[in-house]
Amino acid sequence: MNVITVGRKKLDIFFILISFFMIMLTFLIIYINKANRDMKNYSIYHQKIKELSTLNQKIENTFLKKYRYIDYDALQTINHKFQETLDFLNQQKFVYKFDQPLKEKIDDFYATYKQKQRFIEQFKATNSRLTNSIHYLYDLHQSIEAEANISSSEKRIFLDIFFQVEQLAMELPNDLALLQANINKIKAIKANNKLYKYFYQHSTLFIKDIDFLKNILEKNEQLNLANKLQTLSQELEQHSNTMHKMQYNISLIFFIFGFLNLIFLIINYKKIHKLVQDLFTFKYTIENSDNLIIITDKNRNIEYVNEAFEHKLGYSKEEIIGEQPSLIKSNLMNESTYRNLNETLERGEKWEGELINRKKDGSLIYEKASIVPIINKDKIEGFLSIKLDISEYVEQNHELKYLLALFDHTQEGVLILDQNGFIVTANSAFLNVCGYEMDHVYKKPLSSILSKNDQDILDNHAQTIQRDRVFSSQVEILTKSQIPLEKRVTIVAIYDHGHIINYLVIYRD
């Protein structure tokens, strides 16, 4: 069984490999972009944490000014910026870009900062009272110093208290127990003067606020926000390094698979290139073949004809493509031939035989046909028909039969010589007249049946025969019994492509 097998499997593997390569390349580009974004995000988040550390330090520096005037607007700006930065880190996409444990630490830090915010507000209120108290105590002290009826010992107590308050305001070492003892002395004499009473009240409030502020700062210190920021920064960096290493390994795996896939692609490309070259050679061959080439689909619809088909049958490609081969059917052949053809092809086998078809102009064309199924994955996808135009051969064969009949039944003696003048065949009329059998003259020179005077007739008149292609003369033919018979001989030179291939010798009475 002869069939044409289509090389689709190699093509399929090639397209699968190139598709897989493109998918991997796409994923690699996407993954590299993601890794690049993650690195940028890491830089952003790391920068944000550094900003938080800076802002937290500014807040802590503000806490150090606990007995002095503070720019609350500046502190509010710092707090607001801290809040914005923290909100940025606390957004939901942080979980997606990093990991849940890190997000939980951000949440914990966020909750801790909420407590710090309360301490900031308490610090602002307390600091405001303390600074006001210091100024008010200063004014009271000046008023008391101006009183003439106040003893110097009492003034000394007020001076000591205010001195200790100034030490606190300037954050110099101070004995709070001594301060409290002096305040208690004022308590004993506060009824003597209403200024004493006011001084006592504000100094007592000052001591309470000092204790309250101390408690606020201690609680703030326990929050340990700076250490949490440092831990958060370290874990972010550690997570980023781990993520970078993982991304590097995944990218490397993608690259290795892509490289291996590329090698397979190159190997398959070489095979495909050879297949394409073979197909190109096949296409060039059928397009320039003198044979008639027809390619049909599985439903016998014509998909391709070559130039030889157009030239021989007179149909253009536009006219014939899409039609059935039955368009050129002559209906001069037996239907059993077509049944056999169809059954053979449907079995996936090659069919060979002769067909008689009809050209566009209605004339007949005789074809020696070979039709082969085109098989792909065990399925017939189409048919390839290669036909040889044997019309001339058939016509010549018919003419030959006519000439043979004339050769055998004419009353004139006829000999056919080869190009060297040796007898190839003789008709019955010659053999009967001369008494020869064919074996007696076959491959014998013409001179063997002529008299001595005429034996060199071919050599003597070669130029005339070559020039005129025909020569006539009176000669004597010797019979088998060597009896001379006078005959009129005509010698005709038969040419092919400018060279003599045979001589036709005709004898007449």
LOSE-333830 format. One record per residue (C-alpha): residue number from 1; residue in one letter; x, y, z. Coordinates in steps of 0.05 Angstrom, whole numbers. Example, Ala and Ser with C-alpha at 12.3 -4.5 7.8 and 13.67 -1.06 7.14 Angstrom:
{1, 'A', {246, -90, 156}},
{2, 'S', {273, -21, 143}},
//
This chain:
{1, 'M', {0, 0, 0}},
{2, 'N', {30, 66, -23}},
{3, 'V', {8, 129, 12}},
{4, 'I', {35, 199, 27}},
{5, 'T', {44, 211, 101}},
{6, 'V', {41, 284, 122}},
{7, 'G', {96, 305, 172}},
{8, 'R', {48, 340, 219}},
{9, 'K', {76, 308, 281}},
{10, 'K', {141, 346, 276}},
{11, 'L', {103, 410, 263}},
{12, 'D', {58, 397, 323}},
{13, 'I', {117, 385, 369}},
{14, 'F', {150, 448, 343}},
{15, 'F', {89, 490, 355}},
{16, 'I', {79, 459, 424}},
{17, 'L', {151, 476, 442}},
{18, 'I', {148, 546, 416}},
{19, 'S', {81, 558, 451}},
{20, 'F', {110, 531, 516}},
{21, 'F', {171, 575, 506}},
{22, 'M', {128, 637, 494}},
{23, 'I', {86, 620, 556}},
{24, 'M', {148, 611, 599}},
{25, 'L', {179, 675, 571}},
{26, 'T', {114, 713, 586}},
{27, 'F', {112, 685, 657}},
{28, 'L', {186, 702, 666}},
{29, 'I', {175, 774, 644}},
{30, 'I', {114, 780, 689}},
{31, 'Y', {152, 749, 747}},
{32, 'I', {213, 793, 737}},
{33, 'N', {167, 854, 736}},
{34, 'K', {134, 829, 800}},
{35, 'A', {202, 819, 832}},
{36, 'N', {222, 888, 810}},
{37, 'R', {158, 917, 840}},
{38, 'D', {170, 879, 905}},
{39, 'M', {240, 907, 909}},
{40, 'K', {212, 977, 898}},
{41, 'N', {159, 964, 951}},
{42, 'Y', {212, 939, 999}},
{43, 'S', {251, 1003, 988}},
{44, 'I', {188, 1044, 998}},
{45, 'Y', {167, 1007, 1062}},
{46, 'H', {238, 1008, 1088}},
{47, 'Q', {241, 1082, 1076}},
{48, 'K', {174, 1091, 1111}},
{49, 'I', {199, 1054, 1172}},
{50, 'K', {260, 1098, 1174}},
{51, 'E', {215, 1158, 1170}},
{52, 'L', {175, 1130, 1229}},
{53, 'S', {239, 1122, 1268}},
{54, 'T', {258, 1194, 1253}},
{55, 'L', {189, 1220, 1271}},
{56, 'N', {187, 1179, 1335}},
{57, 'Q', {255, 1208, 1354}},
{58, 'K', {228, 1278, 1343}},
{59, 'I', {169, 1262, 1389}},
{60, 'E', {216, 1234, 1442}},
{61, 'N', {259, 1297, 1436}},
{62, 'T', {195, 1337, 1448}},
{63, 'F', {181, 1297, 1511}},
{64, 'L', {249, 1320, 1537}},
{65, 'K', {223, 1391, 1538}},
{66, 'K', {174, 1374, 1593}},
{67, 'Y', {179, 1439, 1632}},
{68, 'R', {188, 1486, 1574}},
{69, 'Y', {146, 1518, 1521}},
{70, 'I', {132, 1471, 1463}},
{71, 'D', {109, 1487, 1393}},
{72, 'Y', {46, 1445, 1394}},
{73, 'D', {32, 1458, 1320}},
{74, 'A', {99, 1428, 1301}},
{75, 'L', {85, 1369, 1347}},
{76, 'Q', {16, 1361, 1315}},
{77, 'T', {49, 1362, 1246}},
{78, 'I', {98, 1308, 1267}},
{79, 'N', {42, 1267, 1296}},
{80, 'H', {-1, 1275, 1233}},
{81, 'K', {56, 1254, 1188}},
{82, 'F', {70, 1195, 1234}},
{83, 'Q', {-3, 1175, 1228}},
{84, 'E', {-2, 1181, 1151}},
{85, 'T', {61, 1139, 1146}},
{86, 'L', {33, 1087, 1192}},
{87, 'D', {-33, 1084, 1154}},
{88, 'F', {6, 1072, 1090}},
{89, 'L', {41, 1012, 1122}},
{90, 'N', {-24, 987, 1153}},
{91, 'Q', {-62, 983, 1088}},
{92, 'Q', {-88, 916, 1065}},
{93, 'K', {-42, 907, 1005}},
{94, 'F', {17, 903, 1052}},
{95, 'V', {-7, 832, 1068}},
{96, 'Y', {-7, 815, 995}},
{97, 'K', {62, 843, 981}},
{98, 'F', {94, 814, 1043}},
{99, 'D', {72, 762, 1094}},
{100, 'Q', {20, 756, 1148}},
{101, 'P', {67, 754, 1208}},
{102, 'L', {99, 819, 1185}},
{103, 'K', {30, 849, 1177}},
{104, 'E', {13, 827, 1248}},
{105, 'K', {73, 864, 1274}},
{106, 'I', {51, 926, 1236}},
{107, 'D', {-18, 918, 1269}},
{108, 'D', {15, 911, 1338}},
{109, 'F', {57, 972, 1324}},
{110, 'Y', {-5, 1010, 1301}},
{111, 'A', {-41, 993, 1366}},
{112, 'T', {20, 1014, 1407}},
{113, 'Y', {23, 1080, 1371}},
{114, 'K', {-51, 1092, 1388}},
{115, 'Q', {-30, 1088, 1461}},
{116, 'K', {28, 1135, 1447}},
{117, 'Q', {-21, 1184, 1416}},
{118, 'R', {-59, 1186, 1482}},
{119, 'F', {6, 1199, 1519}},
{120, 'I', {23, 1255, 1471}},
{121, 'E', {-44, 1289, 1484}},
{122, 'Q', {-36, 1279, 1560}},
{123, 'F', {35, 1306, 1555}},
{124, 'K', {12, 1368, 1517}},
{125, 'A', {-41, 1383, 1569}},
{126, 'T', {5, 1370, 1628}},
{127, 'N', {63, 1408, 1597}},
{128, 'S', {16, 1466, 1584}},
{129, 'R', {-5, 1467, 1657}},
{130, 'L', {67, 1462, 1682}},
{131, 'T', {92, 1519, 1639}},
{132, 'N', {32, 1561, 1660}},
{133, 'S', {44, 1543, 1732}},
{134, 'I', {117, 1564, 1726}},
{135, 'H', {98, 1631, 1697}},
{136, 'Y', {43, 1641, 1748}},
{137, 'L', {88, 1622, 1806}},
{138, 'Y', {140, 1671, 1779}},
{139, 'D', {88, 1726, 1778}},
{140, 'L', {65, 1708, 1849}},
{141, 'H', {136, 1707, 1873}},
{142, 'Q', {148, 1776, 1844}},
{143, 'S', {84, 1801, 1878}},
{144, 'I', {105, 1770, 1945}},
{145, 'E', {175, 1801, 1939}},
{146, 'A', {141, 1869, 1929}},
{147, 'E', {100, 1862, 1993}},
{148, 'A', {131, 1904, 2049}},
{149, 'N', {96, 1870, 2107}},
{150, 'I', {124, 1800, 2091}},
{151, 'S', {182, 1777, 2133}},
{152, 'S', {248, 1759, 2101}},
{153, 'S', {243, 1687, 2127}},
{154, 'E', {178, 1677, 2091}},
{155, 'K', {205, 1709, 2029}},
{156, 'R', {263, 1661, 2035}},
{157, 'I', {216, 1602, 2033}},
{158, 'F', {182, 1628, 1970}},
{159, 'L', {249, 1642, 1939}},
{160, 'D', {273, 1570, 1954}},
{161, 'I', {210, 1541, 1924}},
{162, 'F', {214, 1583, 1861}},
{163, 'F', {289, 1567, 1855}},
{164, 'Q', {273, 1493, 1858}},
{165, 'V', {218, 1503, 1806}},
{166, 'E', {268, 1537, 1760}},
{167, 'Q', {316, 1480, 1770}},
{168, 'L', {261, 1432, 1748}},
{169, 'A', {245, 1476, 1688}},
{170, 'M', {318, 1476, 1669}},
{171, 'E', {321, 1401, 1683}},
{172, 'L', {376, 1409, 1734}},
{173, 'P', {384, 1360, 1792}},
{174, 'N', {331, 1375, 1845}},
{175, 'D', {307, 1348, 1912}},
{176, 'L', {232, 1339, 1905}},
{177, 'A', {227, 1320, 1979}},
{178, 'L', {257, 1387, 1998}},
{179, 'L', {210, 1422, 1950}},
{180, 'Q', {150, 1386, 1981}},
{181, 'A', {175, 1405, 2051}},
{182, 'N', {179, 1479, 2032}},
{183, 'I', {109, 1475, 2002}},
{184, 'N', {84, 1445, 2067}},
{185, 'K', {114, 1506, 2104}},
{186, 'I', {72, 1551, 2059}},
{187, 'K', {12, 1508, 2075}},
{188, 'A', {21, 1526, 2149}},
{189, 'I', {21, 1601, 2134}},
{190, 'K', {-25, 1605, 2074}},
{191, 'A', {-80, 1636, 2117}},
{192, 'N', {-35, 1697, 2130}},
{193, 'N', {-41, 1722, 2058}},
{194, 'K', {-84, 1707, 1999}},
{195, 'L', {-21, 1707, 1955}},
{196, 'Y', {6, 1650, 1999}},
{197, 'K', {-57, 1612, 1986}},
{198, 'Y', {-51, 1620, 1910}},
{199, 'F', {22, 1603, 1912}},
{200, 'Y', {8, 1541, 1953}},
{201, 'Q', {-47, 1518, 1906}},
{202, 'H', {-5, 1526, 1843}},
{203, 'S', {57, 1496, 1873}},
{204, 'T', {17, 1436, 1898}},
{205, 'L', {-14, 1429, 1828}},
{206, 'F', {56, 1436, 1799}},
{207, 'I', {80, 1377, 1841}},
{208, 'K', {20, 1335, 1821}},
{209, 'D', {32, 1351, 1748}},
{210, 'I', {105, 1333, 1755}},
{211, 'D', {85, 1265, 1782}},
{212, 'F', {32, 1257, 1728}},
{213, 'L', {81, 1276, 1673}},
{214, 'K', {133, 1229, 1702}},
{215, 'N', {81, 1173, 1700}},
{216, 'I', {64, 1190, 1627}},
{217, 'L', {137, 1188, 1606}},
{218, 'E', {148, 1123, 1643}},
{219, 'K', {89, 1091, 1608}},
{220, 'N', {113, 1119, 1541}},
{221, 'E', {182, 1089, 1554}},
{222, 'Q', {149, 1021, 1568}},
{223, 'L', {117, 1023, 1499}},
{224, 'N', {188, 1014, 1471}},
{225, 'L', {165, 1041, 1404}},
{226, 'A', {236, 1053, 1378}},
{227, 'N', {256, 980, 1390}},
{228, 'K', {193, 955, 1356}},
{229, 'L', {210, 998, 1296}},
{230, 'Q', {280, 971, 1295}},
{231, 'T', {253, 899, 1299}},
{232, 'L', {203, 914, 1245}},
{233, 'S', {258, 942, 1200}},
{234, 'Q', {302, 881, 1212}},
{235, 'E', {246, 832, 1197}},
{236, 'L', {226, 870, 1135}},
{237, 'E', {297, 867, 1111}},
{238, 'Q', {302, 793, 1128}},
{239, 'H', {236, 779, 1093}},
{240, 'S', {259, 819, 1033}},
{241, 'N', {325, 779, 1029}},
{242, 'T', {287, 714, 1034}},
{243, 'M', {238, 737, 981}},
{244, 'H', {294, 761, 936}},
{245, 'K', {330, 694, 943}},
{246, 'M', {265, 657, 927}},
{247, 'Q', {252, 702, 867}},
{248, 'Y', {323, 691, 843}},
{249, 'N', {315, 615, 848}},
{250, 'I', {248, 616, 812}},
{251, 'S', {275, 662, 758}},
{252, 'L', {335, 615, 750}},
{253, 'I', {288, 555, 743}},
{254, 'F', {248, 593, 691}},
{255, 'F', {312, 609, 655}},
{256, 'I', {338, 537, 656}},
{257, 'F', {272, 510, 631}},
{258, 'G', {270, 565, 578}},
{259, 'F', {341, 549, 557}},
{260, 'L', {327, 474, 552}},
{261, 'N', {263, 490, 514}},
{262, 'L', {304, 534, 467}},
{263, 'I', {352, 477, 454}},
{264, 'F', {294, 431, 437}},
{265, 'L', {266, 487, 393}},
{266, 'I', {332, 492, 355}},
{267, 'I', {335, 416, 346}},
{268, 'N', {263, 414, 322}},
{269, 'Y', {274, 475, 279}},
{270, 'K', {329, 439, 241}},
{271, 'K', {281, 381, 230}},
{272, 'I', {226, 428, 209}},
{273, 'H', {274, 466, 164}},
{274, 'K', {292, 401, 129}},
{275, 'L', {218, 384, 124}},
{276, 'V', {204, 453, 95}},
{277, 'Q', {261, 445, 46}},
{278, 'D', {233, 377, 25}},
{279, 'L', {164, 408, 18}},
{280, 'F', {194, 465, -23}},
{281, 'T', {230, 415, -67}},
{282, 'F', {166, 375, -74}},
{283, 'K', {127, 439, -90}},
{284, 'Y', {179, 462, -141}},
{285, 'T', {179, 393, -172}},
{286, 'I', {104, 387, -181}},
{287, 'E', {97, 459, -205}},
{288, 'N', {149, 448, -259}},
{289, 'S', {133, 376, -275}},
{290, 'D', {110, 357, -345}},
{291, 'N', {61, 309, -311}},
{292, 'L', {-9, 332, -294}},
{293, 'I', {-13, 342, -218}},
{294, 'I', {-79, 347, -180}},
{295, 'I', {-87, 352, -105}},
{296, 'T', {-156, 345, -74}},
{297, 'D', {-184, 345, -4}},
{298, 'K', {-216, 284, 28}},
{299, 'N', {-282, 302, -6}},
{300, 'R', {-248, 302, -75}},
{301, 'N', {-253, 377, -82}},
{302, 'I', {-194, 402, -123}},
{303, 'E', {-146, 445, -82}},
{304, 'Y', {-87, 450, -129}},
{305, 'V', {-67, 437, -202}},
{306, 'N', {0, 452, -233}},
{307, 'E', {16, 491, -296}},
{308, 'A', {21, 427, -338}},
{309, 'F', {-52, 412, -320}},
{310, 'E', {-74, 482, -341}},
{311, 'H', {-34, 477, -406}},
{312, 'K', {-58, 408, -425}},
{313, 'L', {-131, 412, -407}},
{314, 'G', {-143, 486, -420}},
{315, 'Y', {-173, 502, -351}},
{316, 'S', {-144, 558, -308}},
{317, 'K', {-133, 547, -233}},
{318, 'E', {-190, 595, -218}},
{319, 'E', {-237, 553, -260}},
{320, 'I', {-218, 485, -233}},
{321, 'I', {-202, 496, -158}},
{322, 'G', {-262, 476, -116}},
{323, 'E', {-290, 431, -170}},
{324, 'Q', {-293, 356, -171}},
{325, 'P', {-246, 316, -217}},
{326, 'S', {-310, 289, -250}},
{327, 'L', {-312, 357, -286}},
{328, 'I', {-262, 329, -337}},
{329, 'K', {-293, 260, -340}},
{330, 'S', {-305, 237, -412}},
{331, 'N', {-358, 183, -397}},
{332, 'L', {-322, 138, -447}},
{333, 'M', {-296, 90, -394}},
{334, 'N', {-330, 32, -359}},
{335, 'E', {-362, 50, -292}},
{336, 'S', {-328, -10, -261}},
{337, 'T', {-261, 26, -270}},
{338, 'Y', {-286, 85, -228}},
{339, 'R', {-315, 38, -175}},
{340, 'N', {-249, 3, -169}},
{341, 'L', {-213, 70, -166}},
{342, 'N', {-257, 96, -109}},
{343, 'E', {-256, 31, -69}},
{344, 'T', {-180, 27, -74}},
{345, 'L', {-171, 99, -50}},
{346, 'E', {-222, 92, 6}},
{347, 'R', {-181, 33, 32}},
{348, 'G', {-122, 81, 35}},
{349, 'E', {-86, 46, -22}},
{350, 'K', {-53, 71, -85}},
{351, 'W', {-90, 65, -151}},
{352, 'E', {-57, 61, -219}},
{353, 'G', {-88, 56, -287}},
{354, 'E', {-107, 92, -351}},
{355, 'L', {-162, 144, -357}},
{356, 'I', {-196, 179, -415}},
{357, 'N', {-215, 250, -397}},
{358, 'R', {-240, 310, -436}},
{359, 'K', {-206, 377, -444}},
{360, 'K', {-242, 444, -437}},
{361, 'D', {-248, 448, -513}},
{362, 'G', {-282, 380, -514}},
{363, 'S', {-224, 340, -543}},
{364, 'L', {-200, 276, -509}},
{365, 'I', {-138, 266, -469}},
{366, 'Y', {-110, 197, -452}},
{367, 'E', {-76, 193, -384}},
{368, 'K', {-32, 143, -347}},
{369, 'A', {-54, 159, -275}},
{370, 'S', {-26, 144, -206}},
{371, 'I', {-71, 168, -149}},
{372, 'V', {-44, 165, -77}},
{373, 'P', {-82, 179, -12}},
{374, 'I', {-51, 232, 33}},
{375, 'I', {-52, 204, 104}},
{376, 'N', {-46, 244, 168}},
{377, 'K', {-52, 209, 236}},
{378, 'D', {-84, 148, 203}},
{379, 'K', {-137, 192, 170}},
{380, 'I', {-144, 208, 97}},
{381, 'E', {-136, 283, 88}},
{382, 'G', {-135, 285, 12}},
{383, 'F', {-109, 254, -52}},
{384, 'L', {-50, 266, -98}},
{385, 'S', {-60, 250, -171}},
{386, 'I', {-1, 246, -218}},
{387, 'K', {-19, 236, -292}},
{388, 'L', {21, 227, -354}},
{389, 'D', {-8, 251, -420}},
{390, 'I', {-4, 190, -465}},
{391, 'S', {-50, 218, -519}},
{392, 'E', {6, 221, -570}},
{393, 'Y', {28, 151, -553}},
{394, 'V', {-43, 125, -560}},
{395, 'E', {-51, 161, -627}},
{396, 'Q', {16, 135, -651}},
{397, 'N', {-3, 66, -628}},
{398, 'H', {-67, 71, -669}},
{399, 'E', {-28, 96, -729}},
{400, 'L', {23, 41, -719}},
{401, 'K', {-33, -10, -720}},
{402, 'Y', {-59, 20, -785}},
{403, 'L', {11, 20, -815}},
{404, 'L', {24, -50, -791}},
{405, 'A', {-40, -73, -825}},
{406, 'L', {-19, -37, -888}},
{407, 'F', {53, -64, -881}},
{408, 'D', {28, -135, -877}},
{409, 'H', {-26, -132, -931}},
{410, 'T', {5, -89, -986}},
{411, 'Q', {24, -124, -1051}},
{412, 'E', {90, -86, -1054}},
{413, 'G', {152, -112, -1020}},
{414, 'V', {174, -71, -961}},
{415, 'L', {237, -73, -919}},
{416, 'I', {255, -32, -859}},
{417, 'L', {330, -20, -847}},
{418, 'D', {365, 8, -786}},
{419, 'Q', {410, 68, -791}},
{420, 'N', {469, 25, -813}},
{421, 'G', {430, -7, -870}},
{422, 'F', {415, -75, -837}},
{423, 'I', {348, -106, -848}},
{424, 'V', {303, -101, -787}},
{425, 'T', {239, -129, -815}},
{426, 'A', {206, -148, -882}},
{427, 'N', {133, -156, -902}},
{428, 'S', {100, -218, -927}},
{429, 'A', {97, -194, -999}},
{430, 'F', {173, -188, -1002}},
{431, 'L', {185, -254, -967}},
{432, 'N', {136, -291, -1012}},
{433, 'V', {164, -263, -1077}},
{434, 'C', {236, -276, -1058}},
{435, 'G', {225, -341, -1021}},
{436, 'Y', {260, -318, -958}},
{437, 'E', {242, -332, -886}},
{438, 'M', {250, -274, -838}},
{439, 'D', {308, -309, -804}},
{440, 'H', {345, -309, -871}},
{441, 'V', {346, -233, -877}},
{442, 'Y', {342, -208, -806}},
{443, 'K', {402, -165, -788}},
{444, 'K', {432, -176, -857}},
{445, 'P', {456, -117, -897}},
{446, 'L', {414, -93, -956}},
{447, 'S', {471, -112, -1002}},
{448, 'S', {460, -186, -985}},
{449, 'I', {396, -189, -1026}},
{450, 'L', {420, -146, -1085}},
{451, 'S', {460, -163, -1146}},
{452, 'K', {533, -147, -1148}},
{453, 'N', {522, -83, -1188}},
{454, 'D', {472, -55, -1137}},
{455, 'Q', {502, -76, -1072}},
{456, 'D', {531, -7, -1056}},
{457, 'I', {467, 31, -1072}},
{458, 'L', {463, 61, -1001}},
{459, 'D', {536, 84, -1002}},
{460, 'N', {534, 109, -1073}},
{461, 'H', {471, 150, -1064}},
{462, 'A', {479, 169, -990}},
{463, 'Q', {484, 244, -1005}},
{464, 'T', {422, 243, -1048}},
{465, 'I', {382, 205, -995}},
{466, 'Q', {405, 253, -941}},
{467, 'R', {388, 313, -983}},
{468, 'D', {322, 292, -1013}},
{469, 'R', {304, 239, -960}},
{470, 'V', {279, 195, -1017}},
{471, 'F', {314, 159, -1075}},
{472, 'S', {288, 115, -1130}},
{473, 'S', {325, 69, -1177}},
{474, 'Q', {320, 5, -1219}},
{475, 'V', {356, -53, -1184}},
{476, 'E', {361, -128, -1186}},
{477, 'I', {339, -167, -1125}},
{478, 'L', {366, -237, -1113}},
{479, 'T', {316, -289, -1091}},
{480, 'K', {334, -345, -1043}},
{481, 'S', {352, -386, -1104}},
{482, 'Q', {398, -329, -1128}},
{483, 'I', {352, -313, -1186}},
{484, 'P', {355, -238, -1202}},
{485, 'L', {288, -201, -1204}},
{486, 'E', {287, -132, -1234}},
{487, 'K', {249, -84, -1189}},
{488, 'R', {239, -10, -1180}},
{489, 'V', {264, 8, -1111}},
{490, 'T', {247, 70, -1070}},
{491, 'I', {289, 85, -1009}},
{492, 'V', {260, 134, -957}},
{493, 'A', {303, 161, -900}},
{494, 'I', {267, 167, -833}},
{495, 'Y', {294, 222, -788}},
{496, 'D', {289, 237, -714}},
{497, 'H', {318, 302, -687}},
{498, 'G', {359, 312, -750}},
{499, 'H', {389, 242, -752}},
{500, 'I', {371, 181, -795}},
{501, 'I', {344, 126, -752}},
{502, 'N', {314, 80, -805}},
{503, 'Y', {307, 68, -880}},
{504, 'L', {242, 47, -913}},
{505, 'V', {255, 6, -976}},
{506, 'I', {196, -7, -1023}},
{507, 'Y', {200, -53, -1084}},
{508, 'R', {154, -49, -1143}},
{509, 'D', {150, -85, -1208}},
//
